[in-house]
């Protein structure tokens, strides 16, 4: 092989070598002619979960224009927890500046917004489908969860008996009927009432005679015609007649007769009303027991009806010995203890009540003390005999930041809430939760106090930001 000694030959070879080397660099992407193209995917670059790479320039994410440590789109550890970055207002400002692959702000991109945990809902839709609540301070409390049984309020239960025995002519009210005070329950043909009325008419006649005799003797005594003994005797007879009359009248009132009815007794002697006993409701309420029927002979010791006012009931609960001190402390301070009653028949309903009595005796076998809860039952959903779960919040010192427990959702073991960001945007924010207290759950960190969060209807928002798990993502 001849040596290359001619300068023209050497230059020609070098030119060919340079051209081939440049071509190789251009084919591998290491050399660019003209404006720099968008960042390409490479093993040594960060890659997001949807396959779009981001070229880093030092410690700054070139695509999103934020510090790489804060760019969660480039951080695969945050793929299923987009709001791990939304812990403060500063983080929200970072989200607002982030740019997506479509060269627009990510929060404004309908295809990429969910990657930041941001959901857009029109105001009209949010008002109709979403319930909200504020992150606020509530009083700390120690929650007792008790079991109990619904029972009648014994101060509002009355047994109805007939004041006179006899045969039932007609039954007006039946089991389950709601009554007002003095409503007619039944009509009884009672010999006892007939005898009481007859006795009343007898003493009434004697009273009229005694009054007339006294007036005559008084006039004669004043004219010195009659003796003082006759005058005093007439006065004594009148006093006795008045006493018998008062006793007979009271007996009739025990049968339920009023003043006007007593005055009409004299006119009833020739009618069928003389021995008719009308049984009336002594109070308003509901008939919960009935032991009467037409044609039945009843006495004065039988309970014919049982009426109960069901608008207020008792729930008797068992409190273990270890929890007794907390209740005793509150009662010693004279502070009312509120309770929430739930039953299986109406699981979503909360019945408000107040503990008004702690028992004085402890059961030797169960080591529990009975506690009574007064519960209003205006809608009549609670029934005596139902088993109930009772939650009692005993106030403690201090306050805690909390949200309704319905506001806290979970995904992959992380708890989060949806916070209203601005206008029609809501953002998922990871939170650290503490203890649950009644309808609230404590928030240790993640959202600021005063923020508005979704308390109901959050499933719609959650399903939108978790589209990535169902295969959705940024569209090319």
Helices and strands as residue ranges (DSSP letters): H 7-27, E 46-47, E 53-54, E 56-57, E 60-61, G 68-70, G 72-74, G 76-78, G 82-85, H 89-97, G 106-108, G 113-116, E 118-120, H 123-129, E 131-134, E 136-152, G 154-156, E 157-160, E 166-171, E 178-179, E 184-189, H 191-222, H 228-254, H 259-263, G 265-268, E 276-280, E 285-290, E 297-298, E 305-308, E 312-320, G 321-323, H 324-332, E 337-343, E 346-362, E 368-376, E 387-404, G 405-407, E 409-411, E 414-422, E 425-430, E 432-437, E 440-445, E 452-456, H 459-465, G 467-470
